[in-house]
Amino acid sequence: DHYPGATPPGPALYDDGTQANLEAACWAAIDAAADLYGATSEQVLRGQRLQTAIPARRVAMTAAHLVGGSYSEIGRFYRKDHSTVVTAVKWCLATPVACVEAERIADQIRAQLQPVERENNAHQ
């Protein structure tokens, strides 16, 4: 799967211009949150309980949820139960700084949709 190594080659963030490619959105969120908290992407993904990895993982899960991923889908990506994702999102949304960061990361991910949307609309 995608565990051994950091960021895999990512597919387009949006498959059809309307629905987020969850795997690509999760990787983008992991990379951004890892940079923000001084962790590696692998530490965030693997579930290590480091001072930097825990909040980064919570922010990454929340950003993926904000762009449309369900708790169960995100849980499967991280190999966690959906209740772990629910807890992460609740924590993040209750922590003002983390909430702002998750929203900023989600906005960055959504912004990557714009060129794909224009291209898809041009072909219709």
C-alpha positions as CSV (number, residue, x, y, z in Angstrom):
1,D,0.0,0.0,0.0
2,H,1.1,3.6,0.7
3,Y,2.8,3.2,4.1
4,P,6.5,2.5,3.2
5,G,7.8,5.9,2.2
6,A,6.6,9.4,2.3
7,T,4.5,10.9,-0.4
8,P,3.5,8.7,-3.3
9,P,3.1,10.1,-6.8
10,G,-0.3,11.7,-6.5
11,P,-3.2,11.5,-8.9
12,A,-5.1,14.6,-9.8
13,L,-6.8,16.1,-6.8
14,Y,-10.2,16.0,-8.4
15,D,-11.1,13.1,-10.7
16,D,-14.0,14.8,-12.6
17,G,-13.9,18.4,-11.4
18,T,-16.6,18.0,-8.9
19,Q,-15.6,15.2,-6.5
20,A,-12.4,15.2,-4.5
21,N,-10.0,12.4,-5.0
22,L,-9.7,11.5,-1.4
23,E,-6.3,9.8,-1.6
24,A,-4.8,12.8,-3.2
25,A,-6.5,15.2,-0.8
26,C,-5.3,13.2,2.2
27,W,-1.7,13.2,0.9
28,A,-1.9,17.0,0.2
29,A,-3.2,17.5,3.8
30,I,-0.6,15.3,5.3
31,D,2.3,17.1,3.5
32,A,1.0,20.5,4.5
33,A,0.3,19.6,8.1
34,A,3.6,17.8,8.5
35,D,5.4,20.9,7.2
36,L,3.4,23.1,9.6
37,Y,4.2,21.0,12.7
38,G,7.7,20.0,11.9
39,A,6.9,16.3,11.4
40,T,7.5,14.1,8.4
41,S,4.7,12.9,6.2
42,E,5.5,9.3,7.3
43,Q,5.3,10.2,11.0
44,V,1.9,11.8,10.4
45,L,0.6,8.8,8.4
46,R,2.0,6.0,10.5
47,G,0.3,7.2,13.6
48,Q,3.4,7.9,15.7
49,R,2.6,9.5,19.0
50,L,5.1,12.3,18.8
51,Q,4.4,15.8,20.0
52,T,4.5,17.0,16.4
53,A,2.8,14.1,14.7
54,I,-0.4,14.0,16.7
55,P,-1.6,17.6,16.1
56,A,-0.4,17.4,12.5
57,R,-2.4,14.2,11.9
58,R,-5.5,15.7,13.5
59,V,-5.2,18.8,11.3
60,A,-4.6,16.6,8.2
61,M,-7.6,14.5,8.9
62,T,-9.8,17.6,9.5
63,A,-8.6,19.2,6.3
64,A,-9.5,16.0,4.4
65,H,-12.9,16.0,6.0
66,L,-13.4,19.7,5.1
67,V,-12.8,18.9,1.4
68,G,-15.5,16.2,1.4
69,G,-14.0,13.0,2.9
70,S,-16.2,11.0,5.2
71,Y,-15.0,9.9,8.5
72,S,-15.0,6.3,7.3
73,E,-13.1,7.0,4.1
74,I,-10.5,9.0,5.9
75,G,-10.2,6.3,8.5
76,R,-9.6,3.7,5.9
77,F,-6.9,5.8,4.3
78,Y,-5.1,6.2,7.7
79,R,-5.9,2.6,8.7
80,K,-7.9,3.9,11.7
81,D,-11.4,3.4,12.9
82,H,-13.8,6.2,11.9
83,S,-14.3,7.2,15.5
84,T,-10.6,8.1,15.6
85,V,-11.2,10.5,12.8
86,V,-14.3,11.9,14.5
87,T,-12.2,12.5,17.6
88,A,-9.5,14.2,15.6
89,V,-11.9,16.5,13.8
90,K,-13.7,17.4,17.1
91,W,-10.3,18.3,18.7
92,C,-9.2,20.3,15.8
93,L,-12.4,22.3,15.4
94,A,-12.3,23.0,19.2
95,T,-8.7,24.3,19.0
96,P,-8.7,27.7,17.4
97,V,-5.2,27.7,15.9
98,A,-5.5,24.1,14.6
99,C,-9.0,24.9,13.2
100,V,-7.6,27.9,11.2
101,E,-4.8,25.8,9.9
102,A,-7.1,22.9,8.9
103,E,-9.3,25.4,7.0
104,R,-6.3,27.0,5.3
105,I,-5.0,23.6,4.2
106,A,-8.5,22.6,3.0
107,D,-8.7,25.9,1.0
108,Q,-5.3,25.2,-0.6
109,I,-6.5,21.8,-1.6
110,R,-9.7,23.2,-3.0
111,A,-7.7,25.9,-4.9
112,Q,-6.0,23.1,-6.8
113,L,-9.4,22.2,-8.2
114,Q,-9.7,25.4,-10.1
115,P,-7.6,24.5,-13.2
116,V,-9.2,21.1,-13.4
117,E,-12.7,22.6,-13.2
118,R,-12.0,25.1,-16.0
119,E,-10.5,22.4,-18.2
120,N,-13.5,20.1,-17.6
121,N,-16.0,22.9,-18.3
122,A,-14.1,23.7,-21.6
123,H,-14.5,20.1,-22.8
124,Q,-18.2,20.0,-22.2
